[in-house]
């Protein structure tokens, strides 16, 4: 099993916090922003576990894991972007 570690740059962290403070995005986008901020393993990050994040944001652990994967493989914008259509 691969381990996906999210380390946000200070500017990415500021962008996510600004997105949350405005509240002018879809609920899914805001939820993913919260997940990314809570999972950040950078200098300013809280470094919460997947279970702690899932409980805090009130989502399933698999959702947290999927956001990690999308962020590590495609960047923050990919983690916030709507799901690709099937």
Secondary structure as UniProt FT lines:
FT   HELIX           10..22
FT   HELIX           27..39
FT   TURN            43..44
FT   HELIX           50..57
FT   HELIX           61..74
FT   HELIX           76..80
//
